[in-house]
């Protein structure tokens, strides 16, 4: 994808080097920073800046940053650089097709919506991940309204606590501890955790249980004995086998009881329209 553009850029840059003077250090940094915010990494759905902040790799973005730096040093101004590099975003896919063992998604996790819906969507989440929170607070409700509540989509949440988020695993366990008392409490505590990520601690999770009217003795014992630690680890293992490497990640496709699951994998906090497109594509395929 990049070779043709790179060839063109290198020739044009050589000509510009003769005609233009290089920008100052501050101006060049401003150009690089704006590009980091503009470019969306095709492998994770995050900008380069967001990828750096969350310690997620963005190999294509790193390559392009080197090119942008070369263009800036050759005298290109900001508008020219951002105009040309926007071409790299054309044709970017927000998803990849997958063909995996269906047991990697058909676990005993709680299902939201119609259990017999023709399309399944699995979310792999980290409760300390800011992009998981963004997805949940900005996008999930619209998916629920248009597809889950209408019976078209069965929605499953699985855990994928990243190693550099020290409270993510315990938060995952807490959702299961709440859900074992009442199914709806799983979704309630999940919402509260995402809305108050910065407050996460064992003490905060126990306080939430009290505020939610749960049996605190059972909840606290569940947390303290790490009752669901193995369940969370199994989710992570299954996610990794399915190709998940960051959060949030999603698997969407036709519901099946067969061994093989064919569908799509998305990684990143994309806007609702991106999810809508894949869900509708899967709905059409499920009727064929």
N, C-alpha and C positions, 0 to 999 in steps of 0.2 A: 504493500500500500504506500509505503513511504519513499521507495526508491525513486519514482518518477518525480515526485515533488522535491525530494532532496537534490536531485540532479538540477532541476530548474532553479532552486534557491541558490545553490552554490555558484552557478553561472551568473545569476543576477546580482548576488552579493559581491562577487569579484568586480563587477562593473561599478556597483555603488561605492565600493571602497575607494575608488579613484575620485569619485565625484563628491562624496560627502565626508564630513568629519564625525568621529565617534562621539557619542553623548558622554556626559559626565557620569561619575559613579552613581550619584543619587538618582539620576534620570534612568540609568540602566536598571538599577534595582527596582524602580517603580514599574518599569516595563515587565520585568520578570515576575514581580509580585502580582501584577494584574493578570498576566497569562496564567499563573498558578491558580487564580480564582476562577478564570474563565474556562480552562480546559477540563473536561470531564473524562476521567480515566475509564476506558471501556471495560476493564476487568473488575471494577468495583463500584462504579456509579458515583464516585466522589470526585471532587476537584483535586488537583495536585496538592493544594494547600491543606485540604481536609485529610487527604491521605497521609501527608507528613505528620499532621497533628495526631492522627490515630494510629501511627506506626504501621500503615498498610502500604504494600508495595504498589507502585504505578509505573511499570517498566516503560510503556510508551510515552508517558509524560516526561520521564527523565531524559529520554532521547530527544524529545522535542524542546525541552528546556535548553539543551546544549545548542540546538539550532537557533533558538530565539536569542540566546546569548551572543552567538556569532553574528546574527543579523544586527543586533543592537551595536555591537562593537564596530560593525561595518558602516554605521551611520544611518540605518533605517530609523524613522521616527515611530512612535508608539502606534499611531493609527495604521500605518503601513504594515507593521509586524502583525498586529492583531487581526487585520483584514485578511492577510495571506494565511496565517496559521489557522484561521477559522475553517479553511478548506479541509484541514485534517479531521474535522469533526463530522464532515459529511459522510454518510454511509456507516457511521459508527453503530454497532449493534448494542442494544442494552441487555441482550440475553444470549445464552448459548443453548443449543439443543442437547439433551441428555438422554441416555438410555441406561437405566440403572436397575439394580435389584429392588423390587417393590417393598421388600422388608425394611429397607433403609428409610422409608417414609411411613409405612403402615405400622406404627408402634401403638402402644396402649395409652398414648397421650390424649388429653381431653380434646374433643371435637366440638367446634362451634358451628352451628348451622345444621343443615340437613345431612344426616349421616349417609344418605343414599344419593347425594348430589352427584351429577355426572362429572364434575370437575373438582379436583383437590388442589389446595394451596397449602404448602408447608412453610412456615416461617422459622428460621434458625436465629435466635435472638440472644443478645448479651445485655443484661439489665443496667450495665454501666456505660454502654456504648451510646454516645450522644446522637449518632445517626439512627440507631434503633428507636430512640426516643422521638426523633424528628419524624420518622416514618409513622410511628404509633399515634402521635398527636396531630399530624397534618394529613395523613393519607389513609390510615386504617379505617376510620369511621366511614369514609366514602365507599370503600370496598365493602364494608359491612352493610351499608345501606343499600347499595345497588346489586350486590351479588350474594351475600350471606343471608340476609334477612328475606330475600326473595326465593331462597331455596336452590339457587343455582350453583352454590359453591360450599364445599365443606372445608373448614379452616382448622389447621392443626398448628400448634406452637411447640417447637422443640428448642432445647437449650444448647447454647454454644458460647459459654463464658470464656472470654479471651484471657490468656495467662497474665496480661499486664493490668487487668482490672481485678483487684483483690477481693472486692465484695460481690462480684458478678455471680460466682458459683453459689454463694450463700443466699443471694436474692432468688436464684433459680429454685433452690431447695425450698425457700419460703413460699413460693407460689404453689408448689405441690402440697406443702403442709396446709395451706389454706384451702386448696381444692379438695383435699381428702375429707374435709368437714362438710363443705357445700361446694358444688361445681361452680356456682356463680361467684363464689369468693375467690376462686383462682383468677377470674377476669377482673375482679374488683381490686385485688392487691396488685395485680400487674399494672393496672392503670395508675394507681397511687405511686408505685415505685418509679415508673417512667416520668411522672410529673414532678418527682422530688429526688432525682438521682443523686444530687449533691448531699443529701441527708443520709445516704445509705450507711448503715451499721447494724450489727445484730440487735442492739438496743432499739433502734428505730423500727426494725421489722417487728419486734415483739410489741412495740407501742402501736403499730398499725393494726396488729391482730386484736389488740384490746379495743381500739377505736371502731373496728369493724364488727365487734360483737362475737368474735370467735371464742371458743373454749381455749383460754390462754394457757391453761395447764397442759393440754394436749399439744397445742401449737409450740410452746416453748420446749417441751420434751422432744418433739419432732425435729426442731431446729438444733437443739443441743446434741442429740444423738446422731445427727447427720443421716437421718432415715432415708433421704432421697439422693444422697451423694452418688451412689452407683447408677441411679436412674439418669442423673444429669450427665455422668460420664458416658453412659451408653448413647445418649443423644449426640454428644460430641463425636464419639467414634463413628456413629452412623453418618453424621454430617460430613466428616472428613472423607469417608468412603464415597460419599455422593458428590464430592468435589467442592465442598464448602471450605473456605479458608478465612473468611472475614464475615463481619456482621454489619447490617442485617443481610441475610441471604434468603432466597425464596426458591422453592420448587413448585412449578405449576404444570398440571397436565390432567389428562383423562383419568378418572377414578377407575381402578382396576383391582381385581382379585387375583390376576395372573402374576407370575413370577417377575415379569419384566415391566418396568414403568417407563414409558416414553413421554417426555415433556420438555420443559424449559427451565433453565436456572438463571435467576437474576441476582445480582449482588449490588446493594446500594439503596439509599433512601430516595428513590425516584419519585417524581410526581405521580398522582393518581392515573393520569392518562396513559402512562407507560404500562401500568399494571392492567388497566382496563383493556388495552390492546391485546395483551397476552391471554387474559382470561377469556375474552371473546373469541380469540383464535382457538383456544382449547375447547370452548363450548361448541364451536362449529365442527371441530374434529371429532368430538364425542358423539355427534349425530350421524356421522358417516359410517 
